[in-house]
Amino acid sequence: MKKTLVAILVAASSLAFAADKSGVSRTDKEFFDKAAAGGMFEVEVGKLAESKAQNADVKAFGSMLVKDHGAANDELKALAQKKNVALPTTLPKAQQKELDKLSKAKDFDKDFIKHVGLDDHKKDISLFEKTSKNSKDADVKAFASKTLPTLQQHHQKAEELSKAMKGKKA
């Protein structure tokens, strides 16, 4: 009985180890998940802006998101593959809901800039700053550090667009 119990425990611990062969910390795994979901969202919402935005500068901002986040997504996928980390392949429900809501917005340009350009990028910047400082994995830290200036640039551009759009309505 005792040998059977030991054998079961050994097998269970082996399975637990095999289930997570990535070797990255739980915090870094969460970063991969959030960064992948956020990147997919930015590309999809950028495409939406390219087709729905009325303002040419907002359309251009959408195109910039598609290009920049598409490139970052490719880098993240390569890093995840190197680290044996599985990335999400579909948008989380909350982000899909936000995408659907934006697609039906009465004032798409304003809502897009506020929710995606300002609010969403603020969260992304916080996540990437934290990871660039605290990750124990040098590759993850380097990816976050390399991507951070682009996110900050997107946020700054969104602030400029927001101010310009308010100026036109005043």
FILODREN-977402 format. One record per residue: residue in three letters; x, y, z of N, C-alpha, C in turn. Coordinates in steps of 0.2 Angstrom, whole numbers. Layout:
<atoms>
{resn Ala, n.px X, n.py Y, n.pz Z, ca.px X, ca.py Y, ca.pz Z, c.px X, c.py Y, c.pz Z}
...
</atoms>
This chain:
<atoms>
{resn Met, n.px 4, n.py -6, n.pz 0, ca.px 0, ca.py 0, ca.pz 0, c.px 4, c.py 6, c.pz 0}
{resn Lys, n.px 10, n.py 6, n.pz 4, ca.px 14, ca.py 12, ca.pz 5, c.px 18, c.py 13, c.pz -2}
{resn Lys, n.px 20, n.py 8, n.pz -5, ca.px 24, ca.py 8, ca.pz -11, c.px 19, c.py 11, c.pz -17}
{resn Thr, n.px 13, n.py 9, n.pz -17, ca.px 8, ca.py 11, ca.pz -22, c.px 7, c.py 19, c.pz -21}
{resn Leu, n.px 6, n.py 21, n.pz -15, ca.px 5, ca.py 28, ca.pz -13, c.px 11, c.py 32, c.pz -16}
{resn Val, n.px 17, n.py 30, n.pz -14, ca.px 23, ca.py 33, ca.pz -16, c.px 24, c.py 33, c.pz -24}
{resn Ala, n.px 22, n.py 28, n.pz -27, ca.px 22, ca.py 28, ca.pz -35, c.px 17, c.py 33, c.pz -37}
{resn Ile, n.px 11, n.py 33, n.pz -34, ca.px 6, ca.py 38, ca.pz -37, c.px 9, c.py 45, c.pz -36}
{resn Leu, n.px 12, n.py 47, n.pz -30, ca.px 14, ca.py 53, ca.pz -29, c.px 20, c.py 55, c.pz -34}
{resn Val, n.px 24, n.py 50, n.pz -35, ca.px 30, ca.py 52, ca.pz -40, c.px 27, c.py 53, c.pz -47}
{resn Ala, n.px 22, n.py 49, n.pz -49, ca.px 19, ca.py 50, ca.pz -55, c.px 15, c.py 56, c.pz -56}
{resn Ala, n.px 12, n.py 58, n.pz -51, ca.px 8, ca.py 65, ca.pz -50, c.px 13, c.py 71, c.pz -51}
{resn Ser, n.px 19, n.py 70, n.pz -47, ca.px 23, ca.py 76, ca.pz -47, c.px 27, c.py 76, c.pz -54}
{resn Ser, n.px 28, n.py 70, n.pz -57, ca.px 31, ca.py 70, ca.pz -64, c.px 26, c.py 73, c.pz -69}
{resn Leu, n.px 20, n.py 72, n.pz -68, ca.px 15, ca.py 75, ca.pz -73, c.px 14, c.py 82, c.pz -72}
{resn Ala, n.px 14, n.py 85, n.pz -66, ca.px 14, ca.py 92, ca.pz -64, c.px 20, c.py 95, c.pz -67}
{resn Phe, n.px 26, n.py 92, n.pz -67, ca.px 32, ca.py 95, ca.pz -70, c.px 31, c.py 95, c.pz -77}
{resn Ala, n.px 29, n.py 90, n.pz -80, ca.px 28, ca.py 89, ca.pz -88, c.px 23, c.py 94, c.pz -90}
{resn Ala, n.px 18, n.py 96, n.pz -86, ca.px 13, ca.py 100, ca.pz -88, c.px 15, c.py 107, c.pz -89}
{resn Asp, n.px 20, n.py 109, n.pz -86, ca.px 23, ca.py 116, ca.pz -86, c.px 31, c.py 115, c.pz -88}
{resn Lys, n.px 33, n.py 114, n.pz -94, ca.px 40, ca.py 113, ca.pz -96, c.px 43, c.py 120, c.pz -98}
{resn Ser, n.px 39, n.py 125, n.pz -97, ca.px 42, ca.py 131, ca.pz -99, c.px 48, c.py 134, c.pz -95}
{resn Gly, n.px 47, n.py 133, n.pz -88, ca.px 53, ca.py 135, ca.pz -84, c.px 52, c.py 143, c.pz -83}
{resn Val, n.px 47, n.py 146, n.pz -85, ca.px 46, ca.py 153, ca.pz -84, c.px 42, c.py 154, c.pz -77}
{resn Ser, n.px 43, n.py 159, n.pz -74, ca.px 39, ca.py 160, ca.pz -68, c.px 32, c.py 161, c.pz -69}
{resn Arg, n.px 28, n.py 160, n.pz -64, ca.px 20, ca.py 161, ca.pz -65, c.px 19, c.py 168, c.pz -67}
{resn Thr, n.px 23, n.py 173, n.pz -64, ca.px 22, ca.py 180, ca.pz -66, c.px 24, c.py 181, c.pz -73}
{resn Asp, n.px 29, n.py 178, n.pz -76, ca.px 31, ca.py 179, ca.pz -83, c.px 26, c.py 176, c.pz -87}
{resn Lys, n.px 23, n.py 170, n.pz -85, ca.px 18, ca.py 167, ca.pz -89, c.px 12, c.py 171, c.pz -90}
{resn Glu, n.px 10, n.py 175, n.pz -84, ca.px 4, ca.py 179, ca.pz -84, c.px 6, c.py 185, c.pz -89}
{resn Phe, n.px 12, n.py 187, n.pz -89, ca.px 14, ca.py 193, ca.pz -94, c.px 13, c.py 190, c.pz -101}
{resn Phe, n.px 15, n.py 184, n.pz -103, ca.px 15, ca.py 181, ca.pz -109, c.px 7, c.py 182, c.pz -111}
{resn Asp, n.px 3, n.py 179, n.pz -107, ca.px -4, ca.py 179, ca.pz -108, c.px -7, c.py 186, c.pz -109}
{resn Lys, n.px -6, n.py 190, n.pz -105, ca.px -8, ca.py 197, ca.pz -105, c.px -6, c.py 201, c.pz -112}
{resn Ala, n.px 1, n.py 200, n.pz -113, ca.px 4, ca.py 203, ca.pz -118, c.px 1, c.py 201, c.pz -125}
{resn Ala, n.px 0, n.py 194, n.pz -125, ca.px -2, ca.py 191, ca.pz -131, c.px -10, c.py 193, c.pz -133}
{resn Ala, n.px -14, n.py 193, n.pz -127, ca.px -21, ca.py 195, ca.pz -128, c.px -21, c.py 202, c.pz -130}
{resn Gly, n.px -17, n.py 207, n.pz -127, ca.px -17, ca.py 214, ca.pz -128, c.px -15, c.py 215, c.pz -135}
{resn Gly, n.px -10, n.py 212, n.pz -137, ca.px -7, ca.py 213, ca.pz -144, c.px -12, c.py 211, c.pz -149}
{resn Met, n.px -16, n.py 205, n.pz -148, ca.px -21, ca.py 203, ca.pz -153, c.px -26, c.py 208, c.pz -153}
{resn Phe, n.px -28, n.py 211, n.pz -147, ca.px -34, ca.py 216, ca.pz -147, c.px -32, c.py 222, c.pz -151}
{resn Glu, n.px -26, n.py 224, n.pz -150, ca.px -23, ca.py 230, ca.pz -153, c.px -23, c.py 230, c.pz -161}
{resn Val, n.px -21, n.py 224, n.pz -163, ca.px -22, ca.py 223, ca.pz -170, c.px -29, c.py 223, c.pz -173}
{resn Glu, n.px -33, n.py 219, n.pz -170, ca.px -40, ca.py 219, ca.pz -172, c.px -44, c.py 226, c.pz -171}
{resn Val, n.px -42, n.py 229, n.pz -166, ca.px -46, ca.py 236, ca.pz -165, c.px -42, c.py 241, c.pz -170}
{resn Gly, n.px -36, n.py 240, n.pz -171, ca.px -33, ca.py 244, ca.pz -176, c.px -36, c.py 243, c.pz -183}
{resn Lys, n.px -37, n.py 237, n.pz -185, ca.px -40, ca.py 236, ca.pz -192, c.px -47, c.py 239, c.pz -192}
{resn Leu, n.px -51, n.py 238, n.pz -186, ca.px -58, ca.py 241, ca.pz -186, c.px -57, c.py 249, c.pz -187}
{resn Ala, n.px -52, n.py 252, n.pz -184, ca.px -51, ca.py 259, ca.pz -185, c.px -49, c.py 261, c.pz -192}
{resn Glu, n.px -46, n.py 257, n.pz -195, ca.px -44, ca.py 258, ca.pz -202, c.px -50, c.py 258, c.pz -207}
{resn Ser, n.px -55, n.py 255, n.pz -205, ca.px -61, ca.py 254, ca.pz -209, c.px -67, c.py 259, c.pz -206}
{resn Lys, n.px -67, n.py 260, n.pz -200, ca.px -73, ca.py 264, ca.pz -197, c.px -71, c.py 271, c.pz -195}
{resn Ala, n.px -65, n.py 273, n.pz -194, ca.px -64, ca.py 280, ca.pz -192, c.px -65, c.py 285, c.pz -197}
{resn Gln, n.px -68, n.py 291, n.pz -195, ca.px -70, ca.py 296, ca.pz -199, c.px -64, c.py 301, c.pz -200}
{resn Asn, n.px -60, n.py 302, n.pz -195, ca.px -54, ca.py 306, ca.pz -195, c.px -48, c.py 302, c.pz -198}
{resn Ala, n.px -45, n.py 306, n.pz -203, ca.px -39, ca.py 302, ca.pz -206, c.px -33, c.py 301, c.pz -201}
{resn Asp, n.px -32, n.py 305, n.pz -196, ca.px -27, ca.py 304, ca.pz -192, c.px -29, c.py 298, c.pz -187}
{resn Val, n.px -35, n.py 297, n.pz -186, ca.px -37, ca.py 291, ca.pz -182, c.px -36, c.py 285, c.pz -186}
{resn Lys, n.px -38, n.py 285, n.pz -192, ca.px -37, ca.py 279, ca.pz -197, c.px -29, c.py 278, c.pz -197}
{resn Ala, n.px -25, n.py 283, n.pz -197, ca.px -18, ca.py 282, ca.pz -198, c.px -15, c.py 279, c.pz -191}
{resn Phe, n.px -18, n.py 281, n.pz -185, ca.px -16, ca.py 278, ca.pz -179, c.px -18, c.py 271, c.pz -179}
{resn Gly, n.px -24, n.py 269, n.pz -181, ca.px -26, ca.py 262, ca.pz -182, c.px -21, c.py 258, c.pz -186}
{resn Ser, n.px -19, n.py 261, n.pz -191, ca.px -14, ca.py 257, ca.pz -195, c.px -7, c.py 256, c.pz -192}
{resn Met, n.px -5, n.py 262, n.pz -188, ca.px 1, ca.py 261, ca.pz -184, c.px 0, c.py 255, c.pz -179}
{resn Leu, n.px -6, n.py 255, n.pz -176, ca.px -7, ca.py 249, ca.pz -171, c.px -6, c.py 243, c.pz -174}
{resn Val, n.px -9, n.py 242, n.pz -180, ca.px -9, ca.py 235, ca.pz -183, c.px -2, c.py 234, c.pz -185}
{resn Lys, n.px 2, n.py 238, n.pz -188, ca.px 9, ca.py 237, ca.pz -189, c.px 13, c.py 236, c.pz -183}
{resn Asp, n.px 13, n.py 240, n.pz -178, ca.px 18, ca.py 240, ca.pz -173, c.px 16, c.py 234, c.pz -168}
{resn His, n.px 9, n.py 233, n.pz -167, ca.px 7, ca.py 227, ca.pz -163, c.px 8, c.py 220, c.pz -166}
{resn Gly, n.px 7, n.py 221, n.pz -173, ca.px 8, ca.py 214, ca.pz -177, c.px 15, c.py 212, c.pz -176}
{resn Ala, n.px 20, n.py 217, n.pz -177, ca.px 27, ca.py 215, ca.pz -176, c.px 29, c.py 213, c.pz -169}
{resn Ala, n.px 26, n.py 216, n.pz -164, ca.px 27, ca.py 214, ca.pz -157, c.px 24, c.py 207, c.pz -156}
{resn Asn, n.px 19, n.py 206, n.pz -159, ca.px 15, ca.py 199, ca.pz -158, c.px 20, c.py 194, c.pz -161}
{resn Asp, n.px 23, n.py 195, n.pz -167, ca.px 27, ca.py 190, ca.pz -170, c.px 33, c.py 189, c.pz -165}
{resn Glu, n.px 36, n.py 194, n.pz -162, ca.px 42, ca.py 193, ca.pz -158, c.px 40, c.py 189, c.pz -152}
{resn Leu, n.px 34, n.py 191, n.pz -149, ca.px 32, ca.py 188, ca.pz -143, c.px 31, c.py 180, c.pz -144}
{resn Lys, n.px 28, n.py 179, n.pz -150, ca.px 27, ca.py 172, ca.pz -152, c.px 33, c.py 168, c.pz -152}
{resn Ala, n.px 38, n.py 171, n.pz -155, ca.px 45, ca.py 168, ca.pz -156, c.px 48, c.py 167, c.pz -149}
{resn Leu, n.px 47, n.py 172, n.pz -145, ca.px 50, ca.py 171, ca.pz -138, c.px 46, c.py 166, c.pz -134}
{resn Ala, n.px 40, n.py 165, n.pz -135, ca.px 35, ca.py 160, ca.pz -131, c.px 37, c.py 153, c.pz -134}
{resn Gln, n.px 39, n.py 153, n.pz -140, ca.px 41, ca.py 146, ca.pz -143, c.px 47, c.py 144, c.pz -140}
{resn Lys, n.px 52, n.py 149, n.pz -140, ca.px 59, ca.py 147, ca.pz -137, c.px 58, c.py 145, c.pz -129}
{resn Lys, n.px 53, n.py 148, n.pz -126, ca.px 52, ca.py 147, ca.pz -119, c.px 47, c.py 141, c.pz -117}
{resn Asn, n.px 45, n.py 138, n.pz -123, ca.px 39, ca.py 133, ca.pz -122, c.px 33, c.py 135, c.pz -118}
{resn Val, n.px 31, n.py 141, n.pz -120, ca.px 25, ca.py 144, ca.pz -117, c.px 20, c.py 145, c.pz -122}
{resn Ala, n.px 14, n.py 142, n.pz -120, ca.px 8, ca.py 142, ca.pz -125, c.px 5, c.py 149, c.pz -124}
{resn Leu, n.px 3, n.py 152, n.pz -130, ca.px 0, ca.py 158, ca.pz -130, c.px -8, c.py 157, c.pz -131}
{resn Pro, n.px -12, n.py 162, n.pz -129, ca.px -19, ca.py 162, ca.pz -131, c.px -19, c.py 163, c.pz -139}
{resn Thr, n.px -24, n.py 160, n.pz -142, ca.px -25, ca.py 160, ca.pz -149, c.px -31, c.py 164, c.pz -151}
{resn Thr, n.px -35, n.py 166, n.pz -146, ca.px -41, ca.py 170, ca.pz -147, c.px -42, c.py 175, c.pz -141}
{resn Leu, n.px -45, n.py 180, n.pz -143, ca.px -46, ca.py 186, ca.pz -138, c.px -50, c.py 183, c.pz -132}
{resn Pro, n.px -48, n.py 186, n.pz -126, ca.px -52, ca.py 184, ca.pz -120, c.px -59, c.py 187, c.pz -121}
{resn Lys, n.px -64, n.py 185, n.pz -118, ca.px -71, ca.py 187, ca.pz -118, c.px -71, c.py 195, c.pz -117}
{resn Ala, n.px -68, n.py 197, n.pz -112, ca.px -69, ca.py 204, ca.pz -110, c.px -66, c.py 209, c.pz -116}
{resn Gln, n.px -61, n.py 207, n.pz -119, ca.px -58, ca.py 211, ca.pz -125, c.px -62, c.py 210, c.pz -131}
{resn Gln, n.px -65, n.py 204, n.pz -132, ca.px -70, ca.py 203, ca.pz -138, c.px -76, c.py 207, c.pz -137}
{resn Lys, n.px -78, n.py 207, n.pz -131, ca.px -84, ca.py 212, ca.pz -129, c.px -83, c.py 219, c.pz -131}
{resn Glu, n.px -77, n.py 221, n.pz -129, ca.px -75, ca.py 228, ca.pz -130, c.px -74, c.py 230, c.pz -137}
{resn Leu, n.px -71, n.py 225, n.pz -141, ca.px -71, ca.py 226, ca.pz -148, c.px -78, c.py 226, c.pz -151}
{resn Asp, n.px -82, n.py 222, n.pz -149, ca.px -89, ca.py 222, ca.pz -152, c.px -93, c.py 229, c.pz -150}
{resn Lys, n.px -92, n.py 231, n.pz -144, ca.px -95, ca.py 237, ca.pz -142, c.px -92, c.py 243, c.pz -146}
{resn Leu, n.px -85, n.py 243, n.pz -147, ca.px -82, ca.py 248, ca.pz -151, c.px -85, c.py 248, c.pz -158}
{resn Ser, n.px -86, n.py 242, n.pz -161, ca.px -88, ca.py 242, ca.pz -168, c.px -95, c.py 245, c.pz -169}
{resn Lys, n.px -99, n.py 246, n.pz -163, ca.px -106, ca.py 249, ca.pz -164, c.px -106, c.py 256, c.pz -161}
{resn Ala, n.px -100, n.py 259, n.pz -159, ca.px -100, ca.py 265, ca.pz -156, c.px -103, c.py 271, c.pz -160}
{resn Lys, n.px -107, n.py 275, n.pz -158, ca.px -109, ca.py 281, ca.pz -161, c.px -104, c.py 286, c.pz -163}
{resn Asp, n.px -99, n.py 287, n.pz -159, ca.px -94, ca.py 291, ca.pz -160, c.px -87, c.py 287, c.pz -160}
{resn Phe, n.px -86, n.py 283, n.pz -165, ca.px -81, ca.py 278, ca.pz -165, c.px -74, c.py 281, c.pz -164}
{resn Asp, n.px -73, n.py 287, n.pz -167, ca.px -66, ca.py 290, ca.pz -166, c.px -64, c.py 292, c.pz -159}
{resn Lys, n.px -69, n.py 295, n.pz -156, ca.px -68, ca.py 297, ca.pz -149, c.px -68, c.py 291, c.pz -144}
{resn Asp, n.px -72, n.py 286, n.pz -145, ca.px -72, ca.py 281, ca.pz -141, c.px -65, c.py 276, c.pz -142}
{resn Phe, n.px -63, n.py 276, n.pz -148, ca.px -57, ca.py 272, ca.pz -150, c.px -51, c.py 275, c.pz -146}
{resn Ile, n.px -51, n.py 282, n.pz -147, ca.px -45, ca.py 285, ca.pz -144, c.px -45, c.py 285, c.pz -137}
{resn Lys, n.px -51, n.py 286, n.pz -134, ca.px -51, ca.py 286, ca.pz -126, c.px -50, c.py 279, c.pz -124}
{resn His, n.px -53, n.py 274, n.pz -126, ca.px -53, ca.py 267, ca.pz -123, c.px -47, c.py 263, c.pz -125}
{resn Val, n.px -45, n.py 264, n.pz -132, ca.px -39, ca.py 260, ca.pz -134, c.px -33, c.py 264, c.pz -134}
{resn Gly, n.px -33, n.py 270, n.pz -137, ca.px -27, ca.py 274, ca.pz -137, c.px -24, c.py 276, c.pz -130}
{resn Leu, n.px -29, n.py 278, n.pz -126, ca.px -27, ca.py 281, ca.pz -119, c.px -28, c.py 276, c.pz -114}
{resn Asp, n.px -34, n.py 273, n.pz -112, ca.px -35, ca.py 269, ca.pz -107, c.px -31, c.py 262, c.pz -107}
{resn Asp, n.px -32, n.py 259, n.pz -113, ca.px -29, ca.py 252, ca.pz -114, c.px -21, c.py 253, c.pz -114}
{resn His, n.px -18, n.py 258, n.pz -118, ca.px -11, ca.py 259, ca.pz -118, c.px -8, c.py 260, c.pz -111}
{resn Lys, n.px -12, n.py 264, n.pz -107, ca.px -10, ca.py 265, ca.pz -100, c.px -9, c.py 259, c.pz -96}
{resn Lys, n.px -13, n.py 254, n.pz -97, ca.px -13, ca.py 248, ca.pz -94, c.px -7, c.py 244, c.pz -96}
{resn Asp, n.px -6, n.py 244, n.pz -103, ca.px -1, ca.py 240, ca.pz -106, c.px 6, c.py 243, c.pz -104}
{resn Ile, n.px 7, n.py 249, n.pz -104, ca.px 13, ca.py 253, ca.pz -101, c.px 15, c.py 250, c.pz -94}
{resn Ser, n.px 10, n.py 250, n.pz -90, ca.px 11, ca.py 248, ca.pz -83, c.px 13, c.py 241, c.pz -83}
{resn Leu, n.px 10, n.py 236, n.pz -87, ca.px 12, ca.py 229, ca.pz -87, c.px 19, c.py 229, c.pz -90}
{resn Phe, n.px 21, n.py 232, n.pz -95, ca.px 28, ca.py 231, ca.pz -98, c.px 33, c.py 235, c.pz -94}
{resn Glu, n.px 31, n.py 240, n.pz -90, ca.px 36, ca.py 243, ca.pz -86, c.px 38, c.py 238, c.pz -80}
{resn Lys, n.px 33, n.py 236, n.pz -77, ca.px 33, ca.py 231, ca.pz -71, c.px 38, c.py 225, c.pz -74}
{resn Thr, n.px 36, n.py 222, n.pz -79, ca.px 40, ca.py 216, ca.pz -82, c.px 47, c.py 218, c.pz -84}
{resn Ser, n.px 48, n.py 224, n.pz -87, ca.px 55, ca.py 226, ca.pz -88, c.px 59, c.py 227, c.pz -82}
{resn Lys, n.px 56, n.py 228, n.pz -77, ca.px 60, ca.py 229, ca.pz -70, c.px 61, c.py 223, c.pz -66}
{resn Asn, n.px 55, n.py 219, n.pz -66, ca.px 55, ca.py 213, ca.pz -61, c.px 56, c.py 206, c.pz -64}
{resn Ser, n.px 55, n.py 205, n.pz -70, ca.px 56, ca.py 199, ca.pz -73, c.px 63, c.py 196, c.pz -71}
{resn Lys, n.px 63, n.py 189, n.pz -69, ca.px 69, ca.py 186, ca.pz -68, c.px 72, c.py 183, c.pz -74}
{resn Asp, n.px 68, n.py 183, n.pz -80, ca.px 70, ca.py 180, ca.pz -86, c.px 73, c.py 186, c.pz -90}
{resn Ala, n.px 79, n.py 185, n.pz -92, ca.px 83, ca.py 190, ca.pz -96, c.px 79, c.py 192, c.pz -103}
{resn Asp, n.px 77, n.py 186, n.pz -106, ca.px 74, ca.py 187, ca.pz -113, c.px 67, c.py 191, c.pz -112}
{resn Val, n.px 63, n.py 189, n.pz -107, ca.px 57, ca.py 192, ca.pz -106, c.px 58, c.py 199, c.pz -104}
{resn Lys, n.px 63, n.py 201, n.pz -100, ca.px 64, ca.py 207, ca.pz -98, c.px 66, c.py 212, c.pz -104}
{resn Ala, n.px 70, n.py 209, n.pz -108, ca.px 73, ca.py 212, ca.pz -114, c.px 67, c.py 214, c.pz -119}
{resn Phe, n.px 62, n.py 209, n.pz -120, ca.px 57, ca.py 210, ca.pz -124, c.px 52, c.py 216, c.pz -121}
{resn Ala, n.px 51, n.py 216, n.pz -115, ca.px 47, ca.py 221, ca.pz -112, c.px 50, c.py 228, c.pz -112}
{resn Ser, n.px 56, n.py 228, n.pz -111, ca.px 60, ca.py 234, ca.pz -112, c.px 60, c.py 237, c.pz -119}
{resn Lys, n.px 61, n.py 232, n.pz -124, ca.px 61, ca.py 234, ca.pz -131, c.px 55, c.py 237, c.pz -133}
{resn Thr, n.px 49, n.py 234, n.pz -131, ca.px 43, ca.py 236, ca.pz -133, c.px 40, c.py 242, c.pz -130}
{resn Leu, n.px 42, n.py 243, n.pz -124, ca.px 39, ca.py 249, ca.pz -120, c.px 39, c.py 255, c.pz -123}
{resn Pro, n.px 45, n.py 258, n.pz -126, ca.px 45, ca.py 264, ca.pz -130, c.px 39, c.py 265, c.pz -135}
{resn Thr, n.px 38, n.py 259, n.pz -139, ca.px 32, ca.py 259, ca.pz -144, c.px 26, c.py 261, c.pz -140}
{resn Leu, n.px 24, n.py 257, n.pz -135, ca.px 18, ca.py 258, ca.pz -131, c.px 17, c.py 265, c.pz -129}
{resn Gln, n.px 23, n.py 268, n.pz -126, ca.px 23, ca.py 275, ca.pz -124, c.px 22, c.py 280, c.pz -130}
{resn Gln, n.px 24, n.py 278, n.pz -135, ca.px 23, ca.py 282, ca.pz -141, c.px 16, c.py 282, c.pz -144}
{resn His, n.px 13, n.py 276, n.pz -143, ca.px 6, ca.py 276, ca.pz -145, c.px 2, c.py 280, c.pz -140}
{resn His, n.px 3, n.py 279, n.pz -134, ca.px -1, ca.py 283, ca.pz -129, c.px 0, c.py 291, c.pz -130}
{resn Gln, n.px 6, n.py 293, n.pz -131, ca.px 7, ca.py 300, ca.pz -133, c.px 3, c.py 302, c.pz -139}
{resn Lys, n.px 3, n.py 298, n.pz -144, ca.px 0, ca.py 300, ca.pz -150, c.px -8, c.py 300, c.pz -149}
{resn Ala, n.px -10, n.py 296, n.pz -145, ca.px -17, ca.py 296, ca.pz -143, c.px -19, c.py 302, c.pz -139}
{resn Glu, n.px -15, n.py 304, n.pz -135, ca.px -16, ca.py 310, ca.pz -131, c.px -16, c.py 316, c.pz -136}
{resn Glu, n.px -12, n.py 317, n.pz -141, ca.px -12, ca.py 322, ca.pz -146, c.px -18, c.py 322, c.pz -150}
{resn Leu, n.px -20, n.py 316, n.pz -152, ca.px -27, ca.py 315, ca.pz -156, c.px -33, c.py 317, c.pz -152}
{resn Ser, n.px -33, n.py 315, n.pz -145, ca.px -38, ca.py 317, ca.pz -141, c.px -39, c.py 325, c.pz -140}
{resn Lys, n.px -33, n.py 328, n.pz -139, ca.px -33, ca.py 335, ca.pz -138, c.px -35, c.py 339, c.pz -145}
{resn Ala, n.px -33, n.py 336, n.pz -151, ca.px -35, ca.py 339, ca.pz -157, c.px -42, c.py 338, c.pz -158}
{resn Met, n.px -45, n.py 332, n.pz -157, ca.px -52, ca.py 331, ca.pz -158, c.px -56, c.py 335, c.pz -153}
{resn Lys, n.px -54, n.py 337, n.pz -147, ca.px -58, ca.py 341, ca.pz -142, c.px -58, c.py 348, c.pz -145}
{resn Gly, n.px -52, n.py 350, n.pz -148, ca.px -51, ca.py 357, ca.pz -150, c.px -56, c.py 358, c.pz -156}
{resn Lys, n.px -57, n.py 353, n.pz -160, ca.px -61, ca.py 354, ca.pz -166, c.px -69, c.py 355, c.pz -164}
{resn Lys, n.px -70, n.py 352, n.pz -158, ca.px -77, ca.py 352, ca.pz -156, c.px -79, c.py 358, c.pz -152}
{resn Ala, n.px -74, n.py 362, n.pz -150, ca.px -75, ca.py 368, ca.pz -145, c.px -77, c.py 374, c.pz -149}
</atoms>
